Amino acid sequence: MQYNILSYVKRFEPYEIIGGLFRDVSRQSIQLTVTERICDIIMSVVNTISEILSTDSVESLRGIINQNREIIAVKRAFDKM
């Protein structure tokens, strides 16, 4: 009986591990894709505003980041680490 149980577990365990890894990688890929889209939208908005105002988009983005309280708080927290 023990032999049967152990052989059953050994037979299917690698498939479950590979399946779990595949699911995790798939979720991470989807999250990365969504994150990339959000970043692209933000950069598009910043670029459009910068063109209208005739300013440098990198400097505009830097100004937005430097004026954001939440980002400043996170930056300070990381600086203390």
N, C-alpha and C positions, 0 to 999 in steps of 0.2 A: 504494500500500500504506500509506504513512504517513498519507495523508488518511483512509483507511478506519479505521485504528486511532484517530486523533485524533477523528474524528466519533463513533466508538463510545464512547470514553471520555467525551466531552462529553455524549453522549446519556444515559448512565447515572449519571454522577458526581453530579448533583444529587439523584437518587433515593436513592443510598447515603447521602449527607449527611443528608437529611431522615429516612431510616430510622434512622440512627445517633442523631440528635437525639431522635427519638421513643423509642427504646429507653432512652436516658439519662434522659429526663424520666420515663418509666414507672418505672424503677428508683428514682429519687429520690422519686417519689410513694409507692411501696410502702414505702421506708425511712421516710419521714415518717409514714406511717400506722402502722407498727409502733412507731415512737418515740412517737407520740401515745398509742397504746394502753398502752405501758409507763408513760408519765407518768400516765395516767389511773388505772392500777392502783395505782401508788405513792401518788398523792394519795388514792385511796379508802381504802387501808390506813392512811395517816396520819390521815385524817379520822375513821375508825372508832376508832383508838386514842385520838385526842384527845377524842372524845365520851365514851369509857369513862373517861378520866382527868379529864374536865371541864377541858380545857386548850384554848388557842387552836391551831388546826391550823397556822397560819402560823408561830407561834413554835415549835411542835413540829418542823416541817420545818426551820426555821432551826437549831434545836439539833442535829438529826440531821446536817445539812450541816456545822456547825461542829465536830462531834466526829469526823468521818470523816477519817482520815489521808490517804487518797488525794486527796480533794477539797481538803484543806488544801494538799497538795503541789502540786497543779495550780494552785490559786489563787496560791500563792507564786511559781510559775514565771511566771504571767501578770503578776503585779505587778512582776517584775524586767524585763519587756520594755519 
